Amino acid sequence: MDETVAEFFKRTILKIPMTEMMTILKAWDFLSEKQLQNVNFRQRKESLVQDLVLLCEKRASVHDAALLDIVYTQFHRHRKVWDVFQMSKGPGEDIDLFDMEQFKSSFKKILQRALKNVMVSFRDAEENAVWIRIAWGTQYRKPNQYKPVYVVYYSQTPYAFTSSCPLRSNIPLLGQALTVASNHHKIVKMDLRSRYLDSLKAIVFKQYNQTFETYNSTTPLQEKSLELDIHMDSRIIHENRIEKERVQRVTQETFGDYSQPRLEFAQYKLETKFKSDFNGDILAERKEPLRCLIKFSSPHLLEALKSLAPAGIADAPLSPLLTCIPNKGMNYFKIKDK
């Protein structure tokens, strides 16, 4: 193992929290159970890292280090920002039989033919998915192992999820490799982005009504507790109860009985021309549209939106622009004049 690979191993292991070290090393499946048992995991992290590097140096390669990095990223996928790409077949094209090994080979060949210095690593995952790690280089520089891009592709589906690409000029090449290797005709980037890969997958595969199920739908609305003042006028109590039940029903119809996929924001770009009944208005004569950007942010945006009406902060139902995010598979919107 040369110094470059040893440094790559060292920096990768240093990223792993001590509480997860054994779990991730076992998932990596490079070191034997006996080798792991002989390692002192109670020593200082710097000493532990040194021992692990020495343990790997005889037979480990840069590809083994890349696989360890993939395992770490799978455990900490929320530290990346993920984009969604959607592919489509050409007119009249049928669905072909899919071979994962052929996909890997084709994907790798396309990138290596276009770029002299690029390293591609694969790791199979659950649900017929494959994780791909791409370390980009240039004509004169070796692949940069510390700024890779990750791709998660689910076989026989038109969707791929990619982490942010440090070299934007390589995005078209990445799209071409995905399209050709998966036997599709066209690829487009969706207006959907999040740190939560599982939520993005649930949205595009329409799985959020099963994956995030937590609500007990057998409980009738009338049995839900309403916080009412016992000294309040009985007519007001009746009106409050009817209104709260209406809000509960509308919210349930809009968002469903399940917890929502996790997104951190929704962004709306508005472009509209100024309209006025007065002639000679300066803004009315403006040819360029007025532009406005509105961004809603929250650690769990869809659950926050779901709670607005029941909390009395907003009227029910909410605007379709806010409630359509999962169904449309978008959290970037452009609103223009018809």
Secondary structure as UniProt FT lines:
FT   HELIX           3..15
FT   HELIX           18..20
FT   HELIX           21..28
FT   HELIX           33..37
FT   TURN            41..42
FT   HELIX           45..56
FT   TURN            57..59
FT   HELIX           62..75
FT   HELIX           77..79
FT   STRAND          82..88
FT   TURN            91..92
FT   HELIX           100..114
FT   STRAND          118..125
FT   TURN            126..128
FT   STRAND          129..136
FT   TURN            145..146
FT   STRAND          149..154
FT   TURN            155..156
FT   STRAND          159..163
FT   HELIX           168..170
FT   HELIX           171..181
FT   TURN            182..183
FT   STRAND          186..194
FT   HELIX           197..204
FT   TURN            205..206
FT   HELIX           208..211
FT   TURN            217..218
FT   HELIX           221..223
FT   TURN            230..231
FT   HELIX           234..255
FT   STRAND          265..272
FT   TURN            279..280
FT   TURN            282..285
FT   STRAND          290..297
FT   TURN            299..300
FT   HELIX           301..308
FT   TURN            309..312
FT   HELIX           320..323
FT   HELIX           325..328
FT   STRAND          332..336
//
